[in-house]
Amino acid sequence: MTAQELHEVRRLKYQIEQATEELDYLRGLTTRLRNAPSSDKAQSRVEALAIKRIDGEKILASLHEALETARDELMDKILAAPLTSLERDILLLRYVDCLSFRAIARTTHYSLAQIFRTHDKIVAEMEHPETP
């Protein structure tokens, strides 16, 4: 497991949030334009937005699928890794559930400083594994 693999789920989640915001904007536009007075120009604009919205919906669906796959793969790797219970919890909560460090501290009942120290130790070990 690498630090890059850890960040993949969070990256996909961010992309989904961005795509959802854009689709919400497009949904609002198409609703407003549908209710506007009819003209050829307005109709062509609605059609163009509808096509863009359909494409966006497809992209969002594929991102959701990629996110689920990445989450499953990452969870398997974290569960198989030789980690302490706290280390495993931190990685699962941070990179699978995408919680903030503060939320992880509340959930695990450890201090925020301890969560940061443990997380930084895990990531450092991933970036520089000890060679026997």
Protein Blocks (a to p, Z undefined) as FASTA:
>chain_A
ZZklmmmmmmmmmmmmmmmmmmmmmmmmmmmmmmpccdfklmmmmmmmmmmmmmmmmmmm
mmmmmmmmmmmmmmmmmmmpccdfklmmmmmmmmmnopafklmmmmnopafklmmmmmmm
mmmmmmmccdZZ
